[in-house]
Amino acid sequence: MKDRLASDERDVILDSINEGVFTVNLDWRITSFNQAAEHITGVSREDSVGRLCSEVFHANVCENECSLRRTFETGKPVVNATAHIVNNNGFTVPIRISTAILKDKDGNVIGGVETFQDLSQVEQLRKELHSRHTFEDIVGRSPAMIRLFEMLPLIAGSSSTVLIEGPSGTGKELFARALHNLSPRRKKRFVAVNCAALPDTLLESEFFGHKAGAFTDAKKDKPGRFALAQGGTIFLDEIGDISPALQVRLLRVLQERVVEPLGSTEPVKVDVRVIAATNKDLGSLVREGTFREDLYYRIRVIHLTLPALKDRKEDIPLLVDHIIARYNRLQGKNIAGVSYEASTRLMGYNFPGNIRELENIIEQAFVLCGGDVIELHHLPPELRPALISPAGDSGLTSLKAMERHLIVETLRRYGGNRKRAARDLGIDASTLYRKIRDLKIETPQSDGRGRRG
């Protein structure tokens, strides 16, 4: 009778928890199953108790990566692992799992307990956020990126020459391809030329083509990149690296819309849209006399400036999710994301190589990660706490310091508006107030309530 009362009391306690909870004995048979577990799995307590847990959950990890089995083998709890189960209606449900060992009063292991949370709504919100904050393959939700997203369709509809400036690794070619894909020229070719990758003599032939016999190895006619892009778009990357002599020839193409292949005396008309890009300050090169002013104004009809990643840190979580989703597809993995500690470290880093560096970091972590979540130790050495000095780029030496930095930056971005800052950080306003107090963050005199939010 006493055992029955204890069991009933346990069930009442477990049923008050909004996460699924179940326990198993040493034979892997379920000994308790709360109401939240019933709701998530679609299996009743009566039908689950006494059955093998693998028969109830049909999870993708039951065979090889069972978190509860790992806990039995290591004696250590598993916290916030991710998996998918198939519920009683045949639908796949993403869940987050934590596990622990159960012992009797004498310290003997008698079974295990697992809690699990339904992530379906979280996944849906993530998908909605992703669709709202992507443009072609470009990802961002920062004010600077939203402004660019709004401009791109308008720019794409014209045939005006575009200059894209921004640091290396910020995605200049992605923007150029987006402009082409949205334009009336999208059915024709997009031809990219890296002006810094070839010497001047070869670059001239690449641009304009050559006739047979124009030079020693010219055995037959070869069309240049401008001719190949006829009716479409040519992307001139790193245009700041071309020589003054080639600048003159390129200026004539832009002015007269004709090219002269090497060895030819007949100009050839071309109909192409030119998009140029550079990681240099062309205005400074003009003032120094190394880049022609007339060419500068010919290519700078429409000017786009891409921000460095350190100036749009609110985009890092979206970019990480986007990159992980791509590698999941390519490598057949099912990594759910990054841990809080790894995410905090990424948010505190300045990324001198911008998005390209972030992609490389996530790719390395993806290879090293054998579980469901990328952890701090999967990141490269320069991002691990023990190897970052106080004088490093981020100036942050602890998770608490990084959390403080993130909150301060978010409050600054929203003019002190706590409600909007909390929404952006993904936490309740009350939690933000507590963190401001605990971390001794000085807030602006105005809390930004006068702003819309």
N, C-alpha and C positions, 0 to 999 in steps of 0.2 A: 504493500500500500504506500509505504514511504517512497519507494522508487518511482511509483506511478505519479505521485504528487510532484516529485522532483522533475520528472520528465515533462509533465504538464506545465510546470513553472518555466522550464527551459524553453518550451515551445512558445509560450506567451512572450518571453523576452526576445526570442529570435524573430517572431512575427512582427515585433515593433520596429525592426530594422528595415530600412528601405533598400538595402542591398541583398542580393541573393546569398543565402548561407546554407551550406550543407556539411555534414560530417560523415566520415567513413571509418570503418574498422580496419584491422590489419589485412583483411581479405578483400579490401576495396569495395565492400558493400555499404551502401548508404544507410546511415543510422538516424539521421535527422535531416529535415528539408523544410525551410521556412516558406512563408507565403510569397515573398518577393521572388524566391527561386521558382515557385509554381508559376508565377505570372510571366517570368522571363522565358522559361523553358516550355510552358504550356503543358507540363506534366504535373499531375496532382501528387500530394504527399503520399497518399495511399499507394499510388502506382510506382513511386520512386524508392521508398524505404525498403531495404532488403535487396535491391537490384545493384548490379555493378554500376559504378558511376559512368563508365564509358558507354553503357547501354542507354543511359538517360541523356547524356550530353552530345554525343556524336560530334565531338570537337575535333578541330584540325590538329590538335596537339596531343590527343589521348595516346597515340601510339608511341611517339618518339620524344616529345617535348613536354610531357605532363609536368606542370609546375608542382603539383602535390607529390609526385614521385621524386622530383628533384629535392623537395624539402625532406622527404624521408631519407634520401641517400646522403644528403649533406648535413642535415640537422639544422639548416638555416631557413628562415622564412623567405618566401618570395613576395615581393611587393610590386604591385602595379604592372604585372606582365599583361600582355594582350593576346587574345585568341579569338576564334570564331566558333560558335556552336550552331547546330541546326536544331531549331525548335520543333515542337510536335506538329506544327503546320507545314513543316518543310522549308521554312525561311531561314536564311543565314543571319545570325545575330552577332555583331561585334561585342566583345565583353572585355572588361579589365579585371584581372585576377590577383588576389593575395592569398597566401597559404601559411599555415602554421601546424606544428605537431601538437597532438593532444596527449597528455600524460595523466596517470592516476595519482593519488595522494602520495604514493611511494616513489614516484618519479619514473615509473615504467611507461613506455610508449604504448598507447592503446588505440591510436588512430590519428586522423588528421582532420583539419577544418579548412574549408576554402570559402572565401567570400568573392562574389563576382557582381559587377555592375554593368548594366545594359548601356552600351555606347551608341545605340542607334540614333538618338537625337543629336548627339555630339557629331557623329559622322555626317548627318544631314546638314547640320549647321556649317560644318567644315566645307561641304560641297557647295552650299549656297554662297559662302564667303569666297570660295575659290572662283566660282563663276562670276561673282560681282567684281572681283579684283584681278581679273585677267583680261588681256587683250592680245589676241593671237597667242604667241608663246611668252608674252611679257607679263610679269606678275608684279603687282604693287597696290598698296592702298594709301601710301603717303600722299599728302597734298600735291607735291611736285609731280608724282606719277599720275595722279588723277587728272591734273591739268594737261599732261601730255596725252593721256587717253582721249580727252575731250577734243584735242587739236588734231589728232592723227586722221580721223575720217575726213575732216575738212581739207587738210593738206593733200591727202591721197587723191582727192577728186580733181586736183589740178595737175598740170605738167611742169610746174615751176621747179627749178633746180633747188635742192635742199642741201644745207650744210649741217651735219650733226657733229657737235663737239662734246667731248666727255673723256674722263680718264680711261685708261686701258681696262678692259674687263667689265664695262658697264652695259654692254649689249647693243652697241651701235649697229651692228649688222642685223640684229633682230628687228630693230626699229625700221631699218631700210627695207627688209623683207616684208614687214607689216604694211608699210606704205605701198609697196608694189602689189601685195596680195589684195589690198583694198581698192586698188586703182582700176580704171578702165583698161590698163595695160596688162592686167594679171594673166591673160591667156597667152601672152608672149613671154619671152625669156627674162629671167633675172640673172644678170652676169656680174660676178664680183671679181674685183682686181685688187690685190694687196700691193699698193705702190711702194711699200718699204721692202718687199721681198725680192725684187728683181733689180739688177743694175739698169742704168738709164738706157743703154743701147738695146737691151732686150725688152725693156718696158715700152719703148717707142714702137717696136714691132708688135708687141702684145696689144697695145692700144689700137693701132691703125692698120695692122696687117702688112704684108709685103707681097711683091710680085716675084715670080720665078727669076732668079739671076740677080736679085737686088743685092745679095752678098754671097759669100763663098758657099755656104751650106743651104742657100735658098733654092731647093730643087723644083719646087712648085709653088703656085700661088697659095697664100694662106690668109683667110679673113681675120681681121683684128677683132678685139672684144666689142668695139662700138658696132661693127657690122653684125656680130653675133647677137647683139642686144636689139637689133632693128625692131621697132614697134614696141619694145619693152623698156626695161630699166637697167642702167649700168651703175654699179656701186663702186666708187673709187675710195677704197679704204686707205687711211694714212696718207692723205693727199698732201700733207705738209712736208713730206719727204721727197717730193719730185724736184728735179733740178730746174734752174731758171730756163734752160733751153726747152725743156719739155713743157714748162709752164706756158711758153709762147705758143707752142703748137696746140696745146689744150685750149687756150683762150680762143684761138681761131675756130676750133670745133664748136665751142659754146656760142660764139658770135654768128657764125655762118652756117652751122649745122651741116658741115661737110668734113670728110676725112680724106687724107691723101696717103694711100699705102706706100711703104718704102719701095722705091724703084718705079713708081707710077707718076705720070704727069697729069692724070685725069682725076679730079676730085670726085668723091662718091658721096651723095647725099645720105644723111642718116636721120632717122626719127627715133630718138631715144630720150628717156628722162634720165637726168644725171642726179645721183645722190652721192655726195662726198662726205667723208668722215675723217676726223683727226683727233688724236689725244693731245695735240699741241694747241697753244693759243695763237691762232693764225693772225689775230690783230697785232700781237707783239712781233711776229715774224715780218709783217708788213712794215712796222715801224723800224725794224732792224735792217730792212732792205733785202731780206732773203726770200720773200714771197711777194709776187707782183700784186700791187694794189688793185689794178683793173681786173685781174683774175679773181682776187678775193671777193670783190663785189659781184662778179658774175656767178660765183657758186653760192654766195650768201644771200640769195633772193629770199629764201625762207631759212630761218636759223633755229635749230633745236639744241638745247644744252641738257645733257643727261647728268643727273646728280650722282656723286660717288655714293657707295653703299653706306659709308659712315654718316652720311647726311640723310639717310632714309631708313634708319634702323628698325622702324616699325614694320618694314617690309620683310625683315629677316625670317620671322616665323612662317609667313606665306611662301617665301622662296624655298625654305627648308622642306616644307610639306610638298611643294611642287617637284623639287629635285628627288625626294624620296619616292614619290609616286612614280616618277619616270624610271628610276632604277629598279623599283619593284617589278615594273612591266618588263624591263630588259633582262633582269636576272632571275625572274620567277620567285622572288622572295616576298615576304609579307611583313616587312618592318613597319610598325605603326607610327613611329616618330622618334623624337629625342627626349631624353630625361630632363627633368627640371634643371639639374645641375649643368648638363651639357647645353641646354638652351640658354641659361643665364650666362655661361661662358661665351657663347656665340654672340649674344647681345652686347657683351662688354668689349668685344674685339673690334678693331678699326678697319680690318680688311683692306690693306693697301692694294691687293689685287682685285678688289671688288667682287662682282658676282662670279667671275671665273674662279677666283680663289675659294669662294664659298662652295662652288660646285666640286672643286677638287677635294676640299675638306670632307664634304659629305660622301663623295665617292670612296675615299679611303676608309672612312668610318663604316660605310656600308659593307665593304669587303671584310673588315675586321669583326663586325658585329655578328655573333652567332645566335643571338636571341631575337626578341621582338622589338627592343628599344635600344637606340644608340645611346650609350652611356659616356660619361666624361672621359673614361680611359680609352675610348675608341677614337678620340680626337687627336690630332697631331701634337707633338711635344710642345710647340709654341703656345698651345692653348690650354695646356694642363697647369693647374694652380701652382704646383711646386716649381715649375720652370718659368713662371712669369714674374719678373722682378717688379718692385714698386715703381721703377722708372720706365716700365714698358709702355707700349702704345695706349693700353686701356687705362693705366693708372689705377687699376682695381686689383686688390690682393685677396679678397674674400667674397664669398657668395653674398653676404650681407651688404658689403660695399657695392657690389654690382646691382643688387636689388634696389638699393638706395639711389644709385645713379639712374637706373631705369625709371623709377618713380619721379625723380626730379626732372628728367628730360621730358617725360610725358606731361607733367603738370605745366612745364614751361611751354610746350607745344600748344596746349589748350588754354593758355593765359590764366592758369590757376583754377580752371573749372574742374572741381573734384569729380562731379558726376560723369563728365565726358572722359576724363582721364581714367576713372575706374572702368568705364565701359571699354575703353581701348585696351586696358591691361587685362581685361577678362576677369575682374574680381568685383565683389559687391562694394558699394560706396562705403559701407560700415567697415569693411576690411581695409579699405584704403585709408580711412581716417585713423584706424588703429595703427597701421604701418607708419603713417606720417608721424604719429605720436611716439611710437617705439623707436623709430629710426632718427628721431629728432630732426625732421626735415622742416626747414623754414619755408613757409608758403607766402605767396604774394599778399599784399594788403587786400587787394580785390580778389575774390575767389572765382571770378569769371562768370557769375550767375547772370550777368547782363547779356552775355552772349547766348546765341541760340544753341541748344544742345539737348 
